[in-house]
Amino acid sequence: MIIGALFGLHGCKIETNVKNSCCDFISQSELNIYNKGLRVFKFHEYESGLKCAKKLNKPILLNFSSYILPYDEFEYDLIRDAKVKYILNQEYVVIKLYRDDKRELDSLNLALYREIGLTEKSINNISKKRTIGSLNSAIQWDLFKSNYQPEYIVMNHMNQILVKPFGYTSRNKSMFFDQINKGYKSQVKIE
């Protein structure tokens, strides 16, 4: 299905099974990444994904990663599984953040950084470095007290962890599916 009809009113043209609109929160760069043939739509901005999850009342799969990982199990193994792909496309908002993203931040939103819970020390670091990676690293450390990749965090839009965070799965699609399914069931109980 074309997203223009399902995922928003602002000309989003990507195919997905998402039933509600989050187009207001999708940047053009995120659309371009999806349109390159990836099978699970992912936000690459924490704030956008959080807003979408809140609007849709869906759980979040937050994936912290790095461009220098020798093998990205999430992209090359886990999301190619039909059950995993289905639950992520139907029931989740997926956010993938690269800690080593060297691209410059478009703007600094210090009020937003404080609102999501970043420390002043991290905000000062982001202000100095002005990179997307410095923001993503601060999010992982300040909000989840972790700094390894890959890391998968299943949470709701209020930053409540639904499943204990986990890392490399040894490409175990069954274990990965069990974790995200458990998170989805926990989200349903909270509603």
Sequence and secondary structure as in RCSB ss.txt:
>XXXX:A:sequence
MIIGALFGLHGCKIETNVKNSCCDFISQSELNIYNKGLRVFKFHEYESGLKCAKKLNKPILLNFSSYILPYDEFE
YDLIRDAKVKYILNQEYVVIKLYRDDKRELDSLNLALYREIGLTEKSINNISKKRTIGSLNSAIQWDLFKSNYQP
EYIVMNHMNQILVKPFGYTSRNKSMFFDQINKGYKSQVKIE
>XXXX:A:secstr
 BHHHHT SS    B    S  GGG  HHHHHHHHTT SS EESSHHHHHHHHHHHT  EEEEEE TT S  HHH
HTGGGSHHHHHHHHHH EEEEEETT  SB S   HHHHHHTT  HHHHHHHHHH BHHHHHHHHHHHHHS   SS
EEEEE TT  EEEEEE   TT HHHHHHHHHHHHHHHHHH 
